[in-house]
Amino acid sequence: MLKWAIILAVVALIAGALGFTGIAGAAAGIAKILFFVFLVGVVLMLVLGATVFKAASK
């Protein structure tokens, strides 16, 4: 998911530099959403790794 966020961010930068503001805005918006979903997933896995999975391995 982080890979797609980075790809879309690069697409947004290139489209913005070439003057395609509509495409750049859409790509940046999607990249932002994907990045925050990735962050939520990372935090969730860290919390689960510290609590649930640790208790299950005992």
mmCIF file of the N, C-alpha and C atoms, coordinates in Angstrom:
data_MODEL
# 
_entry.id   MODEL 
# 
loop_
_atom_site.group_PDB 
_atom_site.id 
_atom_site.type_symbol 
_atom_site.label_atom_id 
_atom_site.label_alt_id 
_atom_site.label_comp_id 
_atom_site.label_asym_id 
_atom_site.label_entity_id 
_atom_site.label_seq_id 
_atom_site.pdbx_PDB_ins_code 
_atom_site.Cartn_x 
_atom_site.Cartn_y 
_atom_site.Cartn_z 
_atom_site.occupancy 
_atom_site.B_iso_or_equiv 
_atom_site.pdbx_formal_charge 
_atom_site.auth_seq_id 
_atom_site.auth_comp_id 
_atom_site.auth_asym_id 
_atom_site.auth_atom_id 
_atom_site.pdbx_PDB_model_num 
ATOM 1   N N  . MET A 1 1  ? 0.827  -1.184  0.000   1.00 0.00 ? 1  MET A N  1 
ATOM 2   C CA . MET A 1 1  ? 0.000  0.000   0.000   1.00 0.00 ? 1  MET A CA 1 
ATOM 3   C C  . MET A 1 1  ? 0.879  1.258   0.000   1.00 0.00 ? 1  MET A C  1 
ATOM 4   N N  . LEU A 1 2  ? 1.963  1.190   0.746   1.00 0.00 ? 2  LEU A N  1 
ATOM 5   C CA . LEU A 1 2  ? 2.882  2.323   0.744   1.00 0.00 ? 2  LEU A CA 1 
ATOM 6   C C  . LEU A 1 2  ? 3.481  2.531   -0.642  1.00 0.00 ? 2  LEU A C  1 
ATOM 7   N N  . LYS A 1 3  ? 3.726  1.427   -1.336  1.00 0.00 ? 3  LYS A N  1 
ATOM 8   C CA . LYS A 1 3  ? 4.272  1.503   -2.694  1.00 0.00 ? 3  LYS A CA 1 
ATOM 9   C C  . LYS A 1 3  ? 3.324  2.281   -3.607  1.00 0.00 ? 3  LYS A C  1 
ATOM 10  N N  . TRP A 1 4  ? 2.026  1.985   -3.529  1.00 0.00 ? 4  TRP A N  1 
ATOM 11  C CA . TRP A 1 4  ? 1.051  2.687   -4.372  1.00 0.00 ? 4  TRP A CA 1 
ATOM 12  C C  . TRP A 1 4  ? 0.931  4.154   -3.980  1.00 0.00 ? 4  TRP A C  1 
ATOM 13  N N  . ALA A 1 5  ? 1.036  4.447   -2.700  1.00 0.00 ? 5  ALA A N  1 
ATOM 14  C CA . ALA A 1 5  ? 0.981  5.844   -2.258  1.00 0.00 ? 5  ALA A CA 1 
ATOM 15  C C  . ALA A 1 5  ? 2.159  6.633   -2.823  1.00 0.00 ? 5  ALA A C  1 
ATOM 16  N N  . ILE A 1 6  ? 3.337  6.033   -2.818  1.00 0.00 ? 6  ILE A N  1 
ATOM 17  C CA . ILE A 1 6  ? 4.517  6.708   -3.361  1.00 0.00 ? 6  ILE A CA 1 
ATOM 18  C C  . ILE A 1 6  ? 4.389  6.882   -4.874  1.00 0.00 ? 6  ILE A C  1 
ATOM 19  N N  . ILE A 1 7  ? 3.905  5.852   -5.549  1.00 0.00 ? 7  ILE A N  1 
ATOM 20  C CA . ILE A 1 7  ? 3.717  5.947   -7.011  1.00 0.00 ? 7  ILE A CA 1 
ATOM 21  C C  . ILE A 1 7  ? 2.744  7.063   -7.352  1.00 0.00 ? 7  ILE A C  1 
ATOM 22  N N  . LEU A 1 8  ? 1.627  7.129   -6.642  1.00 0.00 ? 8  LEU A N  1 
ATOM 23  C CA . LEU A 1 8  ? 0.640  8.174   -6.928  1.00 0.00 ? 8  LEU A CA 1 
ATOM 24  C C  . LEU A 1 8  ? 1.154  9.563   -6.564  1.00 0.00 ? 8  LEU A C  1 
ATOM 25  N N  . ALA A 1 9  ? 1.975  9.657   -5.527  1.00 0.00 ? 9  ALA A N  1 
ATOM 26  C CA . ALA A 1 9  ? 2.573  10.943  -5.188  1.00 0.00 ? 9  ALA A CA 1 
ATOM 27  C C  . ALA A 1 9  ? 3.514  11.411  -6.291  1.00 0.00 ? 9  ALA A C  1 
ATOM 28  N N  . VAL A 1 10 ? 4.279  10.501  -6.857  1.00 0.00 ? 10 VAL A N  1 
ATOM 29  C CA . VAL A 1 10 ? 5.169  10.853  -7.969  1.00 0.00 ? 10 VAL A CA 1 
ATOM 30  C C  . VAL A 1 10 ? 4.355  11.258  -9.193  1.00 0.00 ? 10 VAL A C  1 
ATOM 31  N N  . VAL A 1 11 ? 3.284  10.520  -9.474  1.00 0.00 ? 11 VAL A N  1 
ATOM 32  C CA . VAL A 1 11 ? 2.401  10.879  -10.591 1.00 0.00 ? 11 VAL A CA 1 
ATOM 33  C C  . VAL A 1 11 ? 1.819  12.276  -10.381 1.00 0.00 ? 11 VAL A C  1 
ATOM 34  N N  . ALA A 1 12 ? 1.421  12.567  -9.142  1.00 0.00 ? 12 ALA A N  1 
ATOM 35  C CA . ALA A 1 12 ? 0.868  13.894  -8.847  1.00 0.00 ? 12 ALA A CA 1 
ATOM 36  C C  . ALA A 1 12 ? 1.909  14.987  -9.061  1.00 0.00 ? 12 ALA A C  1 
ATOM 37  N N  . LEU A 1 13 ? 3.136  14.739  -8.649  1.00 0.00 ? 13 LEU A N  1 
ATOM 38  C CA . LEU A 1 13 ? 4.190  15.741  -8.849  1.00 0.00 ? 13 LEU A CA 1 
ATOM 39  C C  . LEU A 1 13 ? 4.476  15.978  -10.328 1.00 0.00 ? 13 LEU A C  1 
ATOM 40  N N  . ILE A 1 14 ? 4.555  14.903  -11.097 1.00 0.00 ? 14 ILE A N  1 
ATOM 41  C CA . ILE A 1 14 ? 4.829  15.044  -12.529 1.00 0.00 ? 14 ILE A CA 1 
ATOM 42  C C  . ILE A 1 14 ? 3.659  15.724  -13.233 1.00 0.00 ? 14 ILE A C  1 
ATOM 43  N N  . ALA A 1 15 ? 2.439  15.315  -12.901 1.00 0.00 ? 15 ALA A N  1 
ATOM 44  C CA . ALA A 1 15 ? 1.260  15.928  -13.531 1.00 0.00 ? 15 ALA A CA 1 
ATOM 45  C C  . ALA A 1 15 ? 1.152  17.405  -13.158 1.00 0.00 ? 15 ALA A C  1 
ATOM 46  N N  . GLY A 1 16 ? 1.471  17.720  -11.909 1.00 0.00 ? 16 GLY A N  1 
ATOM 47  C CA . GLY A 1 16 ? 1.440  19.126  -11.490 1.00 0.00 ? 16 GLY A CA 1 
ATOM 48  C C  . GLY A 1 16 ? 2.482  19.956  -12.214 1.00 0.00 ? 16 GLY A C  1 
ATOM 49  N N  . ALA A 1 17 ? 3.664  19.377  -12.412 1.00 0.00 ? 17 ALA A N  1 
ATOM 50  C CA . ALA A 1 17 ? 4.726  20.097  -13.110 1.00 0.00 ? 17 ALA A CA 1 
ATOM 51  C C  . ALA A 1 17 ? 4.379  20.329  -14.576 1.00 0.00 ? 17 ALA A C  1 
ATOM 52  N N  . LEU A 1 18 ? 3.607  19.406  -15.157 1.00 0.00 ? 18 LEU A N  1 
ATOM 53  C CA . LEU A 1 18 ? 3.225  19.545  -16.564 1.00 0.00 ? 18 LEU A CA 1 
ATOM 54  C C  . LEU A 1 18 ? 1.950  20.359  -16.759 1.00 0.00 ? 18 LEU A C  1 
ATOM 55  N N  . GLY A 1 19 ? 1.307  20.749  -15.657 1.00 0.00 ? 19 GLY A N  1 
ATOM 56  C CA . GLY A 1 19 ? 0.126  21.598  -15.759 1.00 0.00 ? 19 GLY A CA 1 
ATOM 57  C C  . GLY A 1 19 ? -1.198 20.870  -15.712 1.00 0.00 ? 19 GLY A C  1 
ATOM 58  N N  . PHE A 1 20 ? -1.194 19.596  -15.476 1.00 0.00 ? 20 PHE A N  1 
ATOM 59  C CA . PHE A 1 20 ? -2.435 18.826  -15.373 1.00 0.00 ? 20 PHE A CA 1 
ATOM 60  C C  . PHE A 1 20 ? -2.915 18.861  -13.922 1.00 0.00 ? 20 PHE A C  1 
ATOM 61  N N  . THR A 1 21 ? -3.514 19.972  -13.533 1.00 0.00 ? 21 THR A N  1 
ATOM 62  C CA . THR A 1 21 ? -3.842 20.169  -12.122 1.00 0.00 ? 21 THR A CA 1 
ATOM 63  C C  . THR A 1 21 ? -4.953 19.248  -11.632 1.00 0.00 ? 21 THR A C  1 
ATOM 64  N N  . GLY A 1 22 ? -5.897 18.912  -12.493 1.00 0.00 ? 22 GLY A N  1 
ATOM 65  C CA . GLY A 1 22 ? -6.982 18.016  -12.084 1.00 0.00 ? 22 GLY A CA 1 
ATOM 66  C C  . GLY A 1 22 ? -6.470 16.624  -11.760 1.00 0.00 ? 22 GLY A C  1 
ATOM 67  N N  . ILE A 1 23 ? -5.639 16.105  -12.647 1.00 0.00 ? 23 ILE A N  1 
ATOM 68  C CA . ILE A 1 23 ? -5.053 14.781  -12.432 1.00 0.00 ? 23 ILE A CA 1 
ATOM 69  C C  . ILE A 1 23 ? -4.122 14.815  -11.231 1.00 0.00 ? 23 ILE A C  1 
ATOM 70  N N  . ALA A 1 24 ? -3.364 15.884  -11.082 1.00 0.00 ? 24 ALA A N  1 
ATOM 71  C CA . ALA A 1 24 ? -2.431 15.999  -9.961  1.00 0.00 ? 24 ALA A CA 1 
ATOM 72  C C  . ALA A 1 24 ? -3.182 16.028  -8.634  1.00 0.00 ? 24 ALA A C  1 
ATOM 73  N N  . GLY A 1 25 ? -4.283 16.756  -8.589  1.00 0.00 ? 25 GLY A N  1 
ATOM 74  C CA . GLY A 1 25 ? -5.072 16.820  -7.356  1.00 0.00 ? 25 GLY A CA 1 
ATOM 75  C C  . GLY A 1 25 ? -5.692 15.488  -6.991  1.00 0.00 ? 25 GLY A C  1 
ATOM 76  N N  . ALA A 1 26 ? -6.206 14.789  -8.000  1.00 0.00 ? 26 ALA A N  1 
ATOM 77  C CA . ALA A 1 26 ? -6.814 13.487  -7.740  1.00 0.00 ? 26 ALA A CA 1 
ATOM 78  C C  . ALA A 1 26 ? -5.774 12.475  -7.280  1.00 0.00 ? 26 ALA A C  1 
ATOM 79  N N  . ALA A 1 27 ? -4.629 12.444  -7.935  1.00 0.00 ? 27 ALA A N  1 
ATOM 80  C CA . ALA A 1 27 ? -3.570 11.502  -7.559  1.00 0.00 ? 27 ALA A CA 1 
ATOM 81  C C  . ALA A 1 27 ? -3.041 11.814  -6.166  1.00 0.00 ? 27 ALA A C  1 
ATOM 82  N N  . ALA A 1 28 ? -2.903 13.083  -5.849  1.00 0.00 ? 28 ALA A N  1 
ATOM 83  C CA . ALA A 1 28 ? -2.421 13.457  -4.518  1.00 0.00 ? 28 ALA A CA 1 
ATOM 84  C C  . ALA A 1 28 ? -3.433 13.075  -3.444  1.00 0.00 ? 28 ALA A C  1 
ATOM 85  N N  . GLY A 1 29 ? -4.707 13.261  -3.736  1.00 0.00 ? 29 GLY A N  1 
ATOM 86  C CA . GLY A 1 29 ? -5.741 12.877  -2.771  1.00 0.00 ? 29 GLY A CA 1 
ATOM 87  C C  . GLY A 1 29 ? -5.762 11.387  -2.499  1.00 0.00 ? 29 GLY A C  1 
ATOM 88  N N  . ILE A 1 30 ? -5.655 10.596  -3.558  1.00 0.00 ? 30 ILE A N  1 
ATOM 89  C CA . ILE A 1 30 ? -5.629 9.142   -3.403  1.00 0.00 ? 30 ILE A CA 1 
ATOM 90  C C  . ILE A 1 30 ? -4.364 8.716   -2.660  1.00 0.00 ? 30 ILE A C  1 
ATOM 91  N N  . ALA A 1 31 ? -3.232 9.330   -2.987  1.00 0.00 ? 31 ALA A N  1 
ATOM 92  C CA . ALA A 1 31 ? -1.980 8.996   -2.311  1.00 0.00 ? 31 ALA A CA 1 
ATOM 93  C C  . ALA A 1 31 ? -2.066 9.303   -0.820  1.00 0.00 ? 31 ALA A C  1 
ATOM 94  N N  . LYS A 1 32 ? -2.697 10.415  -0.487  1.00 0.00 ? 32 LYS A N  1 
ATOM 95  C CA . LYS A 1 32 ? -2.842 10.785  0.923   1.00 0.00 ? 32 LYS A CA 1 
ATOM 96  C C  . LYS A 1 32 ? -3.711 9.768   1.665   1.00 0.00 ? 32 LYS A C  1 
ATOM 97  N N  . ILE A 1 33 ? -4.801 9.360   1.051   1.00 0.00 ? 33 ILE A N  1 
ATOM 98  C CA . ILE A 1 33 ? -5.687 8.367   1.682   1.00 0.00 ? 33 ILE A CA 1 
ATOM 99  C C  . ILE A 1 33 ? -4.951 7.050   1.879   1.00 0.00 ? 33 ILE A C  1 
ATOM 100 N N  . LEU A 1 34 ? -4.250 6.575   0.847   1.00 0.00 ? 34 LEU A N  1 
ATOM 101 C CA . LEU A 1 34 ? -3.515 5.323   0.952   1.00 0.00 ? 34 LEU A CA 1 
ATOM 102 C C  . LEU A 1 34 ? -2.427 5.399   2.020   1.00 0.00 ? 34 LEU A C  1 
ATOM 103 N N  . PHE A 1 35 ? -1.767 6.541   2.129   1.00 0.00 ? 35 PHE A N  1 
ATOM 104 C CA . PHE A 1 35 ? -0.720 6.688   3.134   1.00 0.00 ? 35 PHE A CA 1 
ATOM 105 C C  . PHE A 1 35 ? -1.293 6.608   4.538   1.00 0.00 ? 35 PHE A C  1 
ATOM 106 N N  . PHE A 1 36 ? -2.432 7.262   4.773   1.00 0.00 ? 36 PHE A N  1 
ATOM 107 C CA . PHE A 1 36 ? -3.018 7.222   6.106   1.00 0.00 ? 36 PHE A CA 1 
ATOM 108 C C  . PHE A 1 36 ? -3.580 5.839   6.429   1.00 0.00 ? 36 PHE A C  1 
ATOM 109 N N  . VAL A 1 37 ? -4.108 5.137   5.438   1.00 0.00 ? 37 VAL A N  1 
ATOM 110 C CA . VAL A 1 37 ? -4.552 3.750   5.666   1.00 0.00 ? 37 VAL A CA 1 
ATOM 111 C C  . VAL A 1 37 ? -3.350 2.873   6.012   1.00 0.00 ? 37 VAL A C  1 
ATOM 112 N N  . PHE A 1 38 ? -2.225 3.097   5.338   1.00 0.00 ? 38 PHE A N  1 
ATOM 113 C CA . PHE A 1 38 ? -1.000 2.378   5.657   1.00 0.00 ? 38 PHE A CA 1 
ATOM 114 C C  . PHE A 1 38 ? -0.554 2.662   7.085   1.00 0.00 ? 38 PHE A C  1 
ATOM 115 N N  . LEU A 1 39 ? -0.582 3.929   7.505   1.00 0.00 ? 39 LEU A N  1 
ATOM 116 C CA . LEU A 1 39 ? -0.184 4.280   8.865   1.00 0.00 ? 39 LEU A CA 1 
ATOM 117 C C  . LEU A 1 39 ? -1.077 3.627   9.910   1.00 0.00 ? 39 LEU A C  1 
ATOM 118 N N  . VAL A 1 40 ? -2.379 3.607   9.658   1.00 0.00 ? 40 VAL A N  1 
ATOM 119 C CA . VAL A 1 40 ? -3.303 2.952   10.583  1.00 0.00 ? 40 VAL A CA 1 
ATOM 120 C C  . VAL A 1 40 ? -2.983 1.469   10.681  1.00 0.00 ? 40 VAL A C  1 
ATOM 121 N N  . GLY A 1 41 ? -2.691 0.841   9.552   1.00 0.00 ? 41 GLY A N  1 
ATOM 122 C CA . GLY A 1 41 ? -2.327 -0.574  9.554   1.00 0.00 ? 41 GLY A CA 1 
ATOM 123 C C  . GLY A 1 41 ? -1.051 -0.848  10.330  1.00 0.00 ? 41 GLY A C  1 
ATOM 124 N N  . VAL A 1 42 ? -0.061 0.012   10.183  1.00 0.00 ? 42 VAL A N  1 
ATOM 125 C CA . VAL A 1 42 ? 1.197  -0.156  10.911  1.00 0.00 ? 42 VAL A CA 1 
ATOM 126 C C  . VAL A 1 42 ? 0.979  -0.016  12.405  1.00 0.00 ? 42 VAL A C  1 
ATOM 127 N N  . VAL A 1 43 ? 0.244  1.003   12.806  1.00 0.00 ? 43 VAL A N  1 
ATOM 128 C CA . VAL A 1 43 ? -0.028 1.208   14.231  1.00 0.00 ? 43 VAL A CA 1 
ATOM 129 C C  . VAL A 1 43 ? -0.825 0.039   14.791  1.00 0.00 ? 43 VAL A C  1 
ATOM 130 N N  . LEU A 1 44 ? -1.794 -0.436  14.039  1.00 0.00 ? 44 LEU A N  1 
ATOM 131 C CA . LEU A 1 44 ? -2.603 -1.570  14.481  1.00 0.00 ? 44 LEU A CA 1 
ATOM 132 C C  . LEU A 1 44 ? -1.738 -2.820  14.661  1.00 0.00 ? 44 LEU A C  1 
ATOM 133 N N  . MET A 1 45 ? -0.849 -3.082  13.727  1.00 0.00 ? 45 MET A N  1 
ATOM 134 C CA . MET A 1 45 ? 0.027  -4.248  13.847  1.00 0.00 ? 45 MET A CA 1 
ATOM 135 C C  . MET A 1 45 ? 1.000  -4.103  15.020  1.00 0.00 ? 45 MET A C  1 
ATOM 136 N N  . LEU A 1 46 ? 1.480  -2.890  15.267  1.00 0.00 ? 46 LEU A N  1 
ATOM 137 C CA . LEU A 1 46 ? 2.367  -2.673  16.416  1.00 0.00 ? 46 LEU A CA 1 
ATOM 138 C C  . LEU A 1 46 ? 1.643  -2.928  17.723  1.00 0.00 ? 46 LEU A C  1 
ATOM 139 N N  . VAL A 1 47 ? 0.415  -2.445  17.834  1.00 0.00 ? 47 VAL A N  1 
ATOM 140 C CA . VAL A 1 47 ? -0.363 -2.652  19.055  1.00 0.00 ? 47 VAL A CA 1 
ATOM 141 C C  . VAL A 1 47 ? -0.695 -4.128  19.224  1.00 0.00 ? 47 VAL A C  1 
ATOM 142 N N  . LEU A 1 48 ? -1.122 -4.779  18.160  1.00 0.00 ? 48 LEU A N  1 
ATOM 143 C CA . LEU A 1 48 ? -1.439 -6.204  18.247  1.00 0.00 ? 48 LEU A CA 1 
ATOM 144 C C  . LEU A 1 48 ? -0.191 -7.027  18.550  1.00 0.00 ? 48 LEU A C  1 
ATOM 145 N N  . GLY A 1 49 ? 0.918  -6.652  17.965  1.00 0.00 ? 49 GLY A N  1 
ATOM 146 C CA . GLY A 1 49 ? 2.160  -7.365  18.221  1.00 0.00 ? 49 GLY A CA 1 
ATOM 147 C C  . GLY A 1 49 ? 2.610  -7.243  19.662  1.00 0.00 ? 49 GLY A C  1 
ATOM 148 N N  . ALA A 1 50 ? 2.328  -6.107  20.273  1.00 0.00 ? 50 ALA A N  1 
ATOM 149 C CA . ALA A 1 50 ? 2.741  -5.889  21.655  1.00 0.00 ? 50 ALA A CA 1 
ATOM 150 C C  . ALA A 1 50 ? 1.769  -6.499  22.654  1.00 0.00 ? 50 ALA A C  1 
ATOM 151 N N  . THR A 1 51 ? 0.533  -6.771  22.244  1.00 0.00 ? 51 THR A N  1 
ATOM 152 C CA . THR A 1 51 ? -0.457 -7.250  23.196  1.00 0.00 ? 51 THR A CA 1 
ATOM 153 C C  . THR A 1 51 ? -0.971 -8.645  22.857  1.00 0.00 ? 51 THR A C  1 
ATOM 154 N N  . VAL A 1 52 ? -1.762 -8.776  21.852  1.00 0.00 ? 52 VAL A N  1 
ATOM 155 C CA . VAL A 1 52 ? -2.476 -10.012 21.547  1.00 0.00 ? 52 VAL A CA 1 
ATOM 156 C C  . VAL A 1 52 ? -1.524 -11.134 21.150  1.00 0.00 ? 52 VAL A C  1 
ATOM 157 N N  . PHE A 1 53 ? -0.626 -10.865 20.212  1.00 0.00 ? 53 PHE A N  1 
ATOM 158 C CA . PHE A 1 53 ? 0.237  -11.927 19.719  1.00 0.00 ? 53 PHE A CA 1 
ATOM 159 C C  . PHE A 1 53 ? 1.257  -12.347 20.776  1.00 0.00 ? 53 PHE A C  1 
ATOM 160 N N  . LYS A 1 54 ? 1.661  -11.418 21.625  1.00 0.00 ? 54 LYS A N  1 
ATOM 161 C CA . LYS A 1 54 ? 2.590  -11.753 22.699  1.00 0.00 ? 54 LYS A CA 1 
ATOM 162 C C  . LYS A 1 54 ? 1.916  -12.677 23.708  1.00 0.00 ? 54 LYS A C  1 
ATOM 163 N N  . ALA A 1 55 ? 0.644  -12.391 24.012  1.00 0.00 ? 55 ALA A N  1 
ATOM 164 C CA . ALA A 1 55 ? -0.101 -13.222 24.957  1.00 0.00 ? 55 ALA A CA 1 
ATOM 165 C C  . ALA A 1 55 ? -0.406 -14.590 24.352  1.00 0.00 ? 55 ALA A C  1 
ATOM 166 N N  . ALA A 1 56 ? -0.606 -14.672 23.070  1.00 0.00 ? 56 ALA A N  1 
ATOM 167 C CA . ALA A 1 56 ? -0.927 -15.939 22.424  1.00 0.00 ? 56 ALA A CA 1 
ATOM 168 C C  . ALA A 1 56 ? 0.291  -16.863 22.331  1.00 0.00 ? 56 ALA A C  1 
ATOM 169 N N  . SER A 1 57 ? 1.485  -16.292 22.349  1.00 0.00 ? 57 SER A N  1 
ATOM 170 C CA . SER A 1 57 ? 2.682  -17.118 22.217  1.00 0.00 ? 57 SER A CA 1 
ATOM 171 C C  . SER A 1 57 ? 3.136  -17.731 23.526  1.00 0.00 ? 57 SER A C  1 
ATOM 172 N N  . LYS A 1 58 ? 2.525  -17.348 24.639  1.00 0.00 ? 58 LYS A N  1 
ATOM 173 C CA . LYS A 1 58 ? 2.935  -17.882 25.945  1.00 0.00 ? 58 LYS A CA 1 
ATOM 174 C C  . LYS A 1 58 ? 2.429  -19.267 26.170  1.00 0.00 ? 58 LYS A C  1 
# 
